[in-house]
Amino acid sequence: MLICSVDKRVIFTYNTHMVKTTTTMAKTTEIKRLNPKGAETKYIGFEPEWKTQPAEERRISALANAFQWYNYHYGKKDAKDMLCHYLEHNGRTKDAKIMRGVPDSQIRITPAWVCRMTLLGLALTEHEQSIIDNDITQMLNVKQEKKREQSEVDADAAVAKLTIQDHLREKVSDCCGELEGMFDDFIDAGAKMSADFKPIGLMRGMNISPNMIGTVTRVWELRLAEFNEVLEGRDDQLVEGYSHLTKVQLRNCVKFCETVINDCNSYVQIKKVERKPRAKKAVSPEKLTRNFKFLREFAELKLKSEPVIKLVGASEAWLYDTTKRKLVHVVADSHIGTFSVKGSAVIGFDAQQTVQKTLRKPAEQLKTVTSVGKPAARKAFAAINATETKWNGRGNDNLIILWAW
């Protein structure tokens, strides 16, 4: 076999003495052709298929056209996905996991295009297959090669010390890796939720900086959006990619993501409460709340605010914004038990369960909440036909404290 370079792309050609094919081909019916969005497909065409093998005299041009099509539509990140798909399709799941950790800059796109073409029916010779396997091995060994190169550096060379931020990022990276491992175990166990799964325990054990938790949250918010999109069936390619999971398993994956996100929010709230130095004496409720902004009386609806100190140590509260007509139901974080006040903000509340609704008839609707007990107030609030929105925790000059327990 001969290897020649055209426009920096590797093209495989047959040697007249080598025609034996060793690659076991996947059924083309199992792999769906890629359909890039855009008007270009009208002129460039769709992804090449290999239902029949190209003639020897046309093999170079056929492969060149295929490389040109992939290079036009896709980049290294897509090439990595194709390599992972190829490895998974051939039962090399461990190698696929390692490949996902290889930097995009180290991905070789030509072997990726060839791997993709084999899934659509392209037959490779024994020598061609050995080249692809060698390229994949070299990409998988990138991390080991980097360690080897580092060990060869002169011991006397000055090594820059890691900053505090570097250590914090490293911790977050390790935390993300542990969560990914939990998710892999979750999938291997049939995507069944377990009561033992507590991401917040992992974060507390690793003492992750609250300022870095946003990195973890963003990763799982994207994954949550992807699973929701699969359940809604809006993207055929995503649906096909997760076709090995049932609807129940996909819903459990959504719950898994939501648990991680909720625990991230709870962890930040816990750290806010724990942030005060141990040596400091306990601050009185009067001092904690002296800067909290609220409205003492609202004559129009004959409302009088409860003392602001009741917000300190409370587990549930009802607030009303007289200007925006927003009724706020404040619920303490389940891991903390109570919320408190810092400056002009409430801290320690559950960011998911604490919601607010706009009242159309405040005079009537407020009575259904303020004149009954806790369970009835919650039921009356749930019955209000209005969109729930999140509350930022900030006090203001128009805020009445209706109840706090």
Secondary structure, DSSP 8 states (H G I E B T S, - for coil): -EEEEETTEEEEE--TT---B------GGGS-----SSTTHHHH-S----SS---GGGHHHHHHHHHHHHHHH--HHHHHHHHHHHHHHTT-HHHHHHHHTS-GGG--HHHHHHHHHHHTT---BHHHHHHHHHHHHHHHTHHHHHHHHHHTS-TTS------HHHHHHHHHHHHHHHHHHHHHHHHHTTS---TT--HHHHHHHHT--GGGHHHHHHHHHHHHHHHHHHHHT--HHHHHHTTTS-HHHHHHHHHHHHHHHHHHHHHHHHHHHHTS-TTS----HHHHTTT----SEEGGGTEE---GGGGTT-SEEEEEETTTTEEEEEEB-TTT---EEETTEEESB-TTT-EEEE-SSHHHHHHHHHTS-HHHHHHHHHHS-S--EE---B--TTEEEEEE-
